[in-house]
Amino acid sequence: MEIWDAYLADGTSAGGTLVRGEPIPDGLYHLVCEILVRHADGDYLLMQRDRRKQGYPGCWEATAGGSALAGEDALTCARRELREETGIASGTFTEIGRFVSRDTIYRLFLCVTDGDKTAVTLQEGETIAYRWVTEAEFIRFVNSEEMIGVQRVRYALYLQRKGYLRQTGGEGD
């Protein structure tokens, strides 16, 4: 059983816990950390989701991440999730955004690593493949149908600041 801390919409503790898989009461949120990985040489890491995953099976994503466990702060969660899903255990983490949805507070991080690009590992049940892409390929990815739309929305401010995201006048994601 996975236990999460309960938060208010502003990110402060609600003083209780939530259980994964059980309904989250109105007004409470759980914390999810997502990590965009860039190598020191400028390439970005894309991960392919396991085909058995309920959400977006087999899709490529420009993030690793997941829910914070009870007692974890956002950075601890980000480091753990990145290590579990990719094997990357070192790098500089910078928070690049926050996003609140229905019952989730997303904390978004950029991890810049100089590790061996061939040493990425896959987590059983989570990921089935990875690939490093150049900055130009990454820009094409984030502006294509290949990127999961809700992730594009969560990362939009960062992607716009970097000049990666084309302005389209609105998306239905």
C-alpha positions, 0 to 999 in steps of 0.5 A: 500500500502506497501512502501519500501526504495530503496537501492543500491547493497552495502546497501546504500540508493538510495534516493527513495522508492519502492512500493510492487507489482510494478516492481523494477527498475534495479540497485535498491533493497529492504531490507528483514530481516530474523530471525533464532530463537534459545531458550536459551535451544538450541532448534530452532524454525521452522514455517510452512508457510500458505498453501495459500502463493504464495511461498513455501505454507505449507513448514516448514522454519527456519526463520521468516521475511519480507520486511523492511518498509520505514524508518525502519532500519534492526534491527527494521524490524527484531524485528517487523517481528519476533513479528508479525509472532511469537509473540516473542518480546524479545531476543538478536539479532545478525546479522549473514549474508547478501545476495544479490539476483536479487532485494533484500538485505537480512539481516540475524539475530539470535535471542536468546530468553528465552521466554515461548516456548508455547507462540508462536503465528501464523500470519493469512495468514503467518504461520499455525504451529510451532515446536521447534526442538533440535539442532540435529533435526535442523541439520537433517532439514537443510540437508534435502529436507524439508528445503527450498533450497533458505533459506539454501543458504542464511544461508549457511555461518552461518550453515557452521560456526556452523558445521551444513551443510554437504558439498555436492560439490554443490547444484542446489538451 
